[in-house]
Amino acid sequence: MAEELGRVNLLISGQVQGVFFRTSCMEQAQLLNLTGTVSNLAGGEVEITAEGAKYSLELLVQWCRQGPPDARVEDVIVRWQEHKDEFRTFMVHR
């Protein structure tokens, strides 16, 4: 039986910029064999769009609730979406 694929869009707020959140997120996503993007937003949040196995996406969501050691995550908004097979790798957007 094939793995169930999914897509998730995350909006993370708190002290999440300037603490290596994007780079750490990319490393986590690569370990979980996910594709997608992570970027800083003008309002101080980090936005992630990731695709892959649903179980791996759930692990990424859990990781985002804590983030890297210097991050102070206040909120994570999780939006589950249909898998689109849009990405080939996981990349940090500037």
Phi and psi restraints in degrees (range 20) as a CNS / XPLOR table:
assign (resid 1 and name C) (resid 2 and name N)
       (resid 2 and name CA) (resid 2 and name C) 1.0 -74.3 20.0 2
assign (resid 2 and name N) (resid 2 and name CA)
       (resid 2 and name C) (resid 3 and name N) 1.0 150.5 20.0 2
assign (resid 2 and name C) (resid 3 and name N)
       (resid 3 and name CA) (resid 3 and name C) 1.0 -66.3 20.0 2
assign (resid 3 and name N) (resid 3 and name CA)
       (resid 3 and name C) (resid 4 and name N) 1.0 143.1 20.0 2
assign (resid 3 and name C) (resid 4 and name N)
       (resid 4 and name CA) (resid 4 and name C) 1.0 -77.1 20.0 2
assign (resid 4 and name N) (resid 4 and name CA)
       (resid 4 and name C) (resid 5 and name N) 1.0 124.2 20.0 2
assign (resid 4 and name C) (resid 5 and name N)
       (resid 5 and name CA) (resid 5 and name C) 1.0 -97.2 20.0 2
assign (resid 5 and name N) (resid 5 and name CA)
       (resid 5 and name C) (resid 6 and name N) 1.0 151.3 20.0 2
assign (resid 5 and name C) (resid 6 and name N)
       (resid 6 and name CA) (resid 6 and name C) 1.0 -151.7 20.0 2
assign (resid 6 and name N) (resid 6 and name CA)
       (resid 6 and name C) (resid 7 and name N) 1.0 -175.7 20.0 2
assign (resid 6 and name C) (resid 7 and name N)
       (resid 7 and name CA) (resid 7 and name C) 1.0 -145.9 20.0 2
assign (resid 7 and name N) (resid 7 and name CA)
       (resid 7 and name C) (resid 8 and name N) 1.0 141.2 20.0 2
assign (resid 7 and name C) (resid 8 and name N)
       (resid 8 and name CA) (resid 8 and name C) 1.0 -136.8 20.0 2
assign (resid 8 and name N) (resid 8 and name CA)
       (resid 8 and name C) (resid 9 and name N) 1.0 141.7 20.0 2
assign (resid 8 and name C) (resid 9 and name N)
       (resid 9 and name CA) (resid 9 and name C) 1.0 -115.0 20.0 2
assign (resid 9 and name N) (resid 9 and name CA)
       (resid 9 and name C) (resid 10 and name N) 1.0 127.7 20.0 2
assign (resid 9 and name C) (resid 10 and name N)
       (resid 10 and name CA) (resid 10 and name C) 1.0 -121.2 20.0 2
assign (resid 10 and name N) (resid 10 and name CA)
       (resid 10 and name C) (resid 11 and name N) 1.0 139.8 20.0 2
assign (resid 10 and name C) (resid 11 and name N)
       (resid 11 and name CA) (resid 11 and name C) 1.0 -122.2 20.0 2
assign (resid 11 and name N) (resid 11 and name CA)
       (resid 11 and name C) (resid 12 and name N) 1.0 113.1 20.0 2
assign (resid 11 and name C) (resid 12 and name N)
       (resid 12 and name CA) (resid 12 and name C) 1.0 -109.9 20.0 2
assign (resid 12 and name N) (resid 12 and name CA)
       (resid 12 and name C) (resid 13 and name N) 1.0 128.1 20.0 2
assign (resid 12 and name C) (resid 13 and name N)
       (resid 13 and name CA) (resid 13 and name C) 1.0 -121.4 20.0 2
assign (resid 13 and name N) (resid 13 and name CA)
       (resid 13 and name C) (resid 14 and name N) 1.0 162.4 20.0 2
assign (resid 13 and name C) (resid 14 and name N)
       (resid 14 and name CA) (resid 14 and name C) 1.0 125.2 20.0 2
assign (resid 14 and name N) (resid 14 and name CA)
       (resid 14 and name C) (resid 15 and name N) 1.0 -152.1 20.0 2
assign (resid 14 and name C) (resid 15 and name N)
       (resid 15 and name CA) (resid 15 and name C) 1.0 -89.3 20.0 2
assign (resid 15 and name N) (resid 15 and name CA)
       (resid 15 and name C) (resid 16 and name N) 1.0 86.0 20.0 2
assign (resid 15 and name C) (resid 16 and name N)
       (resid 16 and name CA) (resid 16 and name C) 1.0 -125.4 20.0 2
assign (resid 16 and name N) (resid 16 and name CA)
       (resid 16 and name C) (resid 17 and name N) 1.0 0.4 20.0 2
assign (resid 16 and name C) (resid 17 and name N)
       (resid 17 and name CA) (resid 17 and name C) 1.0 -111.2 20.0 2
assign (resid 17 and name N) (resid 17 and name CA)
       (resid 17 and name C) (resid 18 and name N) 1.0 143.0 20.0 2
assign (resid 17 and name C) (resid 18 and name N)
       (resid 18 and name CA) (resid 18 and name C) 1.0 80.1 20.0 2
assign (resid 18 and name N) (resid 18 and name CA)
       (resid 18 and name C) (resid 19 and name N) 1.0 14.5 20.0 2
assign (resid 18 and name C) (resid 19 and name N)
       (resid 19 and name CA) (resid 19 and name C) 1.0 -127.2 20.0 2
assign (resid 19 and name N) (resid 19 and name CA)
       (resid 19 and name C) (resid 20 and name N) 1.0 21.8 20.0 2
assign (resid 19 and name C) (resid 20 and name N)
       (resid 20 and name CA) (resid 20 and name C) 1.0 63.6 20.0 2
assign (resid 20 and name N) (resid 20 and name CA)
       (resid 20 and name C) (resid 21 and name N) 1.0 28.6 20.0 2
assign (resid 20 and name C) (resid 21 and name N)
       (resid 21 and name CA) (resid 21 and name C) 1.0 -63.4 20.0 2
assign (resid 21 and name N) (resid 21 and name CA)
       (resid 21 and name C) (resid 22 and name N) 1.0 -47.1 20.0 2
assign (resid 21 and name C) (resid 22 and name N)
       (resid 22 and name CA) (resid 22 and name C) 1.0 -63.2 20.0 2
assign (resid 22 and name N) (resid 22 and name CA)
       (resid 22 and name C) (resid 23 and name N) 1.0 -46.6 20.0 2
assign (resid 22 and name C) (resid 23 and name N)
       (resid 23 and name CA) (resid 23 and name C) 1.0 -64.4 20.0 2
assign (resid 23 and name N) (resid 23 and name CA)
       (resid 23 and name C) (resid 24 and name N) 1.0 -43.6 20.0 2
assign (resid 23 and name C) (resid 24 and name N)
       (resid 24 and name CA) (resid 24 and name C) 1.0 -64.0 20.0 2
assign (resid 24 and name N) (resid 24 and name CA)
       (resid 24 and name C) (resid 25 and name N) 1.0 -38.8 20.0 2
assign (resid 24 and name C) (resid 25 and name N)
       (resid 25 and name CA) (resid 25 and name C) 1.0 -63.3 20.0 2
assign (resid 25 and name N) (resid 25 and name CA)
       (resid 25 and name C) (resid 26 and name N) 1.0 -42.7 20.0 2
assign (resid 25 and name C) (resid 26 and name N)
       (resid 26 and name CA) (resid 26 and name C) 1.0 -61.6 20.0 2
assign (resid 26 and name N) (resid 26 and name CA)
       (resid 26 and name C) (resid 27 and name N) 1.0 -42.1 20.0 2
assign (resid 26 and name C) (resid 27 and name N)
       (resid 27 and name CA) (resid 27 and name C) 1.0 -62.0 20.0 2
assign (resid 27 and name N) (resid 27 and name CA)
       (resid 27 and name C) (resid 28 and name N) 1.0 -43.8 20.0 2
assign (resid 27 and name C) (resid 28 and name N)
       (resid 28 and name CA) (resid 28 and name C) 1.0 -61.6 20.0 2
assign (resid 28 and name N) (resid 28 and name CA)
       (resid 28 and name C) (resid 29 and name N) 1.0 -46.6 20.0 2
assign (resid 28 and name C) (resid 29 and name N)
       (resid 29 and name CA) (resid 29 and name C) 1.0 -61.5 20.0 2
assign (resid 29 and name N) (resid 29 and name CA)
       (resid 29 and name C) (resid 30 and name N) 1.0 -41.1 20.0 2
assign (resid 29 and name C) (resid 30 and name N)
       (resid 30 and name CA) (resid 30 and name C) 1.0 -65.6 20.0 2
assign (resid 30 and name N) (resid 30 and name CA)
       (resid 30 and name C) (resid 31 and name N) 1.0 -40.0 20.0 2
assign (resid 30 and name C) (resid 31 and name N)
       (resid 31 and name CA) (resid 31 and name C) 1.0 -61.0 20.0 2
assign (resid 31 and name N) (resid 31 and name CA)
       (resid 31 and name C) (resid 32 and name N) 1.0 -34.0 20.0 2
assign (resid 31 and name C) (resid 32 and name N)
       (resid 32 and name CA) (resid 32 and name C) 1.0 -89.1 20.0 2
assign (resid 32 and name N) (resid 32 and name CA)
       (resid 32 and name C) (resid 33 and name N) 1.0 2.2 20.0 2
assign (resid 32 and name C) (resid 33 and name N)
       (resid 33 and name CA) (resid 33 and name C) 1.0 62.1 20.0 2
assign (resid 33 and name N) (resid 33 and name CA)
       (resid 33 and name C) (resid 34 and name N) 1.0 41.4 20.0 2
assign (resid 33 and name C) (resid 34 and name N)
       (resid 34 and name CA) (resid 34 and name C) 1.0 -104.0 20.0 2
assign (resid 34 and name N) (resid 34 and name CA)
       (resid 34 and name C) (resid 35 and name N) 1.0 157.2 20.0 2
assign (resid 34 and name C) (resid 35 and name N)
       (resid 35 and name CA) (resid 35 and name C) 1.0 -118.1 20.0 2
assign (resid 35 and name N) (resid 35 and name CA)
       (resid 35 and name C) (resid 36 and name N) 1.0 159.8 20.0 2
assign (resid 35 and name C) (resid 36 and name N)
       (resid 36 and name CA) (resid 36 and name C) 1.0 146.5 20.0 2
assign (resid 36 and name N) (resid 36 and name CA)
       (resid 36 and name C) (resid 37 and name N) 1.0 -155.8 20.0 2
assign (resid 36 and name C) (resid 37 and name N)
       (resid 37 and name CA) (resid 37 and name C) 1.0 -141.6 20.0 2
assign (resid 37 and name N) (resid 37 and name CA)
       (resid 37 and name C) (resid 38 and name N) 1.0 156.3 20.0 2
assign (resid 37 and name C) (resid 38 and name N)
       (resid 38 and name CA) (resid 38 and name C) 1.0 -136.9 20.0 2
assign (resid 38 and name N) (resid 38 and name CA)
       (resid 38 and name C) (resid 39 and name N) 1.0 136.2 20.0 2
assign (resid 38 and name C) (resid 39 and name N)
       (resid 39 and name CA) (resid 39 and name C) 1.0 -148.7 20.0 2
assign (resid 39 and name N) (resid 39 and name CA)
       (resid 39 and name C) (resid 40 and name N) 1.0 155.0 20.0 2
assign (resid 39 and name C) (resid 40 and name N)
       (resid 40 and name CA) (resid 40 and name C) 1.0 -82.3 20.0 2
assign (resid 40 and name N) (resid 40 and name CA)
       (resid 40 and name C) (resid 41 and name N) 1.0 144.4 20.0 2
assign (resid 40 and name C) (resid 41 and name N)
       (resid 41 and name CA) (resid 41 and name C) 1.0 -107.9 20.0 2
assign (resid 41 and name N) (resid 41 and name CA)
       (resid 41 and name C) (resid 42 and name N) 1.0 156.9 20.0 2
assign (resid 41 and name C) (resid 42 and name N)
       (resid 42 and name CA) (resid 42 and name C) 1.0 -59.7 20.0 2
assign (resid 42 and name N) (resid 42 and name CA)
       (resid 42 and name C) (resid 43 and name N) 1.0 -28.8 20.0 2
assign (resid 42 and name C) (resid 43 and name N)
       (resid 43 and name CA) (resid 43 and name C) 1.0 -81.8 20.0 2
assign (resid 43 and name N) (resid 43 and name CA)
       (resid 43 and name C) (resid 44 and name N) 1.0 2.3 20.0 2
assign (resid 43 and name C) (resid 44 and name N)
       (resid 44 and name CA) (resid 44 and name C) 1.0 99.2 20.0 2
assign (resid 44 and name N) (resid 44 and name CA)
       (resid 44 and name C) (resid 45 and name N) 1.0 -2.5 20.0 2
assign (resid 44 and name C) (resid 45 and name N)
       (resid 45 and name CA) (resid 45 and name C) 1.0 -88.8 20.0 2
assign (resid 45 and name N) (resid 45 and name CA)
       (resid 45 and name C) (resid 46 and name N) 1.0 168.0 20.0 2
assign (resid 45 and name C) (resid 46 and name N)
       (resid 46 and name CA) (resid 46 and name C) 1.0 -115.8 20.0 2
assign (resid 46 and name N) (resid 46 and name CA)
       (resid 46 and name C) (resid 47 and name N) 1.0 134.9 20.0 2
assign (resid 46 and name C) (resid 47 and name N)
       (resid 47 and name CA) (resid 47 and name C) 1.0 -115.1 20.0 2
assign (resid 47 and name N) (resid 47 and name CA)
       (resid 47 and name C) (resid 48 and name N) 1.0 134.7 20.0 2
assign (resid 47 and name C) (resid 48 and name N)
       (resid 48 and name CA) (resid 48 and name C) 1.0 -126.6 20.0 2
assign (resid 48 and name N) (resid 48 and name CA)
       (resid 48 and name C) (resid 49 and name N) 1.0 135.2 20.0 2
assign (resid 48 and name C) (resid 49 and name N)
       (resid 49 and name CA) (resid 49 and name C) 1.0 -123.8 20.0 2
assign (resid 49 and name N) (resid 49 and name CA)
       (resid 49 and name C) (resid 50 and name N) 1.0 122.2 20.0 2
assign (resid 49 and name C) (resid 50 and name N)
       (resid 50 and name CA) (resid 50 and name C) 1.0 -134.0 20.0 2
assign (resid 50 and name N) (resid 50 and name CA)
       (resid 50 and name C) (resid 51 and name N) 1.0 148.4 20.0 2
assign (resid 50 and name C) (resid 51 and name N)
       (resid 51 and name CA) (resid 51 and name C) 1.0 -132.0 20.0 2
assign (resid 51 and name N) (resid 51 and name CA)
       (resid 51 and name C) (resid 52 and name N) 1.0 151.1 20.0 2
assign (resid 51 and name C) (resid 52 and name N)
       (resid 52 and name CA) (resid 52 and name C) 1.0 152.4 20.0 2
assign (resid 52 and name N) (resid 52 and name CA)
       (resid 52 and name C) (resid 53 and name N) 1.0 -157.6 20.0 2
assign (resid 52 and name C) (resid 53 and name N)
       (resid 53 and name CA) (resid 53 and name C) 1.0 -63.4 20.0 2
assign (resid 53 and name N) (resid 53 and name CA)
       (resid 53 and name C) (resid 54 and name N) 1.0 135.0 20.0 2
assign (resid 53 and name C) (resid 54 and name N)
       (resid 54 and name CA) (resid 54 and name C) 1.0 -55.7 20.0 2
assign (resid 54 and name N) (resid 54 and name CA)
       (resid 54 and name C) (resid 55 and name N) 1.0 -41.0 20.0 2
assign (resid 54 and name C) (resid 55 and name N)
       (resid 55 and name CA) (resid 55 and name C) 1.0 -61.6 20.0 2
assign (resid 55 and name N) (resid 55 and name CA)
       (resid 55 and name C) (resid 56 and name N) 1.0 -43.4 20.0 2
assign (resid 55 and name C) (resid 56 and name N)
       (resid 56 and name CA) (resid 56 and name C) 1.0 -65.6 20.0 2
assign (resid 56 and name N) (resid 56 and name CA)
       (resid 56 and name C) (resid 57 and name N) 1.0 -37.8 20.0 2
assign (resid 56 and name C) (resid 57 and name N)
       (resid 57 and name CA) (resid 57 and name C) 1.0 -62.7 20.0 2
assign (resid 57 and name N) (resid 57 and name CA)
       (resid 57 and name C) (resid 58 and name N) 1.0 -40.0 20.0 2
assign (resid 57 and name C) (resid 58 and name N)
       (resid 58 and name CA) (resid 58 and name C) 1.0 -63.4 20.0 2
assign (resid 58 and name N) (resid 58 and name CA)
       (resid 58 and name C) (resid 59 and name N) 1.0 -37.4 20.0 2
assign (resid 58 and name C) (resid 59 and name N)
       (resid 59 and name CA) (resid 59 and name C) 1.0 -66.5 20.0 2
assign (resid 59 and name N) (resid 59 and name CA)
       (resid 59 and name C) (resid 60 and name N) 1.0 -38.2 20.0 2
assign (resid 59 and name C) (resid 60 and name N)
       (resid 60 and name CA) (resid 60 and name C) 1.0 -64.2 20.0 2
assign (resid 60 and name N) (resid 60 and name CA)
       (resid 60 and name C) (resid 61 and name N) 1.0 -42.3 20.0 2
assign (resid 60 and name C) (resid 61 and name N)
       (resid 61 and name CA) (resid 61 and name C) 1.0 -59.0 20.0 2
assign (resid 61 and name N) (resid 61 and name CA)
       (resid 61 and name C) (resid 62 and name N) 1.0 -44.5 20.0 2
assign (resid 61 and name C) (resid 62 and name N)
       (resid 62 and name CA) (resid 62 and name C) 1.0 -60.3 20.0 2
assign (resid 62 and name N) (resid 62 and name CA)
       (resid 62 and name C) (resid 63 and name N) 1.0 -44.4 20.0 2
assign (resid 62 and name C) (resid 63 and name N)
       (resid 63 and name CA) (resid 63 and name C) 1.0 -61.1 20.0 2
assign (resid 63 and name N) (resid 63 and name CA)
       (resid 63 and name C) (resid 64 and name N) 1.0 -40.3 20.0 2
assign (resid 63 and name C) (resid 64 and name N)
       (resid 64 and name CA) (resid 64 and name C) 1.0 -64.4 20.0 2
assign (resid 64 and name N) (resid 64 and name CA)
       (resid 64 and name C) (resid 65 and name N) 1.0 -25.6 20.0 2
assign (resid 64 and name C) (resid 65 and name N)
       (resid 65 and name CA) (resid 65 and name C) 1.0 -68.0 20.0 2
assign (resid 65 and name N) (resid 65 and name CA)
       (resid 65 and name C) (resid 66 and name N) 1.0 -20.6 20.0 2
assign (resid 65 and name C) (resid 66 and name N)
       (resid 66 and name CA) (resid 66 and name C) 1.0 -109.0 20.0 2
assign (resid 66 and name N) (resid 66 and name CA)
       (resid 66 and name C) (resid 67 and name N) 1.0 -50.1 20.0 2
assign (resid 66 and name C) (resid 67 and name N)
       (resid 67 and name CA) (resid 67 and name C) 1.0 75.9 20.0 2
assign (resid 67 and name N) (resid 67 and name CA)
       (resid 67 and name C) (resid 68 and name N) 1.0 -170.3 20.0 2
assign (resid 67 and name C) (resid 68 and name N)
       (resid 68 and name CA) (resid 68 and name C) 1.0 -70.9 20.0 2
assign (resid 68 and name N) (resid 68 and name CA)
       (resid 68 and name C) (resid 69 and name N) 1.0 168.5 20.0 2
assign (resid 68 and name C) (resid 69 and name N)
       (resid 69 and name CA) (resid 69 and name C) 1.0 -53.5 20.0 2
assign (resid 69 and name N) (resid 69 and name CA)
       (resid 69 and name C) (resid 70 and name N) 1.0 -39.0 20.0 2
assign (resid 69 and name C) (resid 70 and name N)
       (resid 70 and name CA) (resid 70 and name C) 1.0 -86.9 20.0 2
assign (resid 70 and name N) (resid 70 and name CA)
       (resid 70 and name C) (resid 71 and name N) 1.0 -4.4 20.0 2
assign (resid 70 and name C) (resid 71 and name N)
       (resid 71 and name CA) (resid 71 and name C) 1.0 -77.6 20.0 2
assign (resid 71 and name N) (resid 71 and name CA)
       (resid 71 and name C) (resid 72 and name N) 1.0 151.7 20.0 2
assign (resid 71 and name C) (resid 72 and name N)
       (resid 72 and name CA) (resid 72 and name C) 1.0 -128.0 20.0 2
assign (resid 72 and name N) (resid 72 and name CA)
       (resid 72 and name C) (resid 73 and name N) 1.0 88.8 20.0 2
assign (resid 72 and name C) (resid 73 and name N)
       (resid 73 and name CA) (resid 73 and name C) 1.0 -76.8 20.0 2
assign (resid 73 and name N) (resid 73 and name CA)
       (resid 73 and name C) (resid 74 and name N) 1.0 126.2 20.0 2
assign (resid 73 and name C) (resid 74 and name N)
       (resid 74 and name CA) (resid 74 and name C) 1.0 -99.6 20.0 2
assign (resid 74 and name N) (resid 74 and name CA)
       (resid 74 and name C) (resid 75 and name N) 1.0 -37.2 20.0 2
assign (resid 74 and name C) (resid 75 and name N)
       (resid 75 and name CA) (resid 75 and name C) 1.0 -153.9 20.0 2
assign (resid 75 and name N) (resid 75 and name CA)
       (resid 75 and name C) (resid 76 and name N) 1.0 146.7 20.0 2
assign (resid 75 and name C) (resid 76 and name N)
       (resid 76 and name CA) (resid 76 and name C) 1.0 -130.3 20.0 2
assign (resid 76 and name N) (resid 76 and name CA)
       (resid 76 and name C) (resid 77 and name N) 1.0 115.9 20.0 2
assign (resid 76 and name C) (resid 77 and name N)
       (resid 77 and name CA) (resid 77 and name C) 1.0 -94.9 20.0 2
assign (resid 77 and name N) (resid 77 and name CA)
       (resid 77 and name C) (resid 78 and name N) 1.0 124.1 20.0 2
assign (resid 77 and name C) (resid 78 and name N)
       (resid 78 and name CA) (resid 78 and name C) 1.0 -113.2 20.0 2
assign (resid 78 and name N) (resid 78 and name CA)
       (resid 78 and name C) (resid 79 and name N) 1.0 124.2 20.0 2
assign (resid 78 and name C) (resid 79 and name N)
       (resid 79 and name CA) (resid 79 and name C) 1.0 -123.3 20.0 2
assign (resid 79 and name N) (resid 79 and name CA)
       (resid 79 and name C) (resid 80 and name N) 1.0 110.5 20.0 2
assign (resid 79 and name C) (resid 80 and name N)
       (resid 80 and name CA) (resid 80 and name C) 1.0 -81.2 20.0 2
assign (resid 80 and name N) (resid 80 and name CA)
       (resid 80 and name C) (resid 81 and name N) 1.0 139.8 20.0 2
assign (resid 80 and name C) (resid 81 and name N)
       (resid 81 and name CA) (resid 81 and name C) 1.0 -137.2 20.0 2
assign (resid 81 and name N) (resid 81 and name CA)
       (resid 81 and name C) (resid 82 and name N) 1.0 172.3 20.0 2
assign (resid 81 and name C) (resid 82 and name N)
       (resid 82 and name CA) (resid 82 and name C) 1.0 -74.4 20.0 2
assign (resid 82 and name N) (resid 82 and name CA)
       (resid 82 and name C) (resid 83 and name N) 1.0 140.0 20.0 2
assign (resid 82 and name C) (resid 83 and name N)
       (resid 83 and name CA) (resid 83 and name C) 1.0 -63.5 20.0 2
assign (resid 83 and name N) (resid 83 and name CA)
       (resid 83 and name C) (resid 84 and name N) 1.0 132.4 20.0 2
assign (resid 83 and name C) (resid 84 and name N)
       (resid 84 and name CA) (resid 84 and name C) 1.0 -116.9 20.0 2
assign (resid 84 and name N) (resid 84 and name CA)
       (resid 84 and name C) (resid 85 and name N) 1.0 -9.0 20.0 2
assign (resid 84 and name C) (resid 85 and name N)
       (resid 85 and name CA) (resid 85 and name C) 1.0 54.2 20.0 2
assign (resid 85 and name N) (resid 85 and name CA)
       (resid 85 and name C) (resid 86 and name N) 1.0 45.3 20.0 2
assign (resid 85 and name C) (resid 86 and name N)
       (resid 86 and name CA) (resid 86 and name C) 1.0 -85.0 20.0 2
assign (resid 86 and name N) (resid 86 and name CA)
       (resid 86 and name C) (resid 87 and name N) 1.0 -27.0 20.0 2
assign (resid 86 and name C) (resid 87 and name N)
       (resid 87 and name CA) (resid 87 and name C) 1.0 -113.6 20.0 2
assign (resid 87 and name N) (resid 87 and name CA)
       (resid 87 and name C) (resid 88 and name N) 1.0 155.4 20.0 2
assign (resid 87 and name C) (resid 88 and name N)
       (resid 88 and name CA) (resid 88 and name C) 1.0 -106.6 20.0 2
assign (resid 88 and name N) (resid 88 and name CA)
       (resid 88 and name C) (resid 89 and name N) 1.0 -28.1 20.0 2
assign (resid 88 and name C) (resid 89 and name N)
       (resid 89 and name CA) (resid 89 and name C) 1.0 -138.2 20.0 2
assign (resid 89 and name N) (resid 89 and name CA)
       (resid 89 and name C) (resid 90 and name N) 1.0 -177.5 20.0 2
assign (resid 89 and name C) (resid 90 and name N)
       (resid 90 and name CA) (resid 90 and name C) 1.0 -111.2 20.0 2
assign (resid 90 and name N) (resid 90 and name CA)
       (resid 90 and name C) (resid 91 and name N) 1.0 124.1 20.0 2
assign (resid 90 and name C) (resid 91 and name N)
       (resid 91 and name CA) (resid 91 and name C) 1.0 -128.5 20.0 2
assign (resid 91 and name N) (resid 91 and name CA)
       (resid 91 and name C) (resid 92 and name N) 1.0 149.5 20.0 2
assign (resid 91 and name C) (resid 92 and name N)
       (resid 92 and name CA) (resid 92 and name C) 1.0 -88.5 20.0 2
assign (resid 92 and name N) (resid 92 and name CA)
       (resid 92 and name C) (resid 93 and name N) 1.0 125.7 20.0 2
assign (resid 92 and name C) (resid 93 and name N)
       (resid 93 and name CA) (resid 93 and name C) 1.0 -98.3 20.0 2
assign (resid 93 and name N) (resid 93 and name CA)
       (resid 93 and name C) (resid 94 and name N) 1.0 139.2 20.0 2
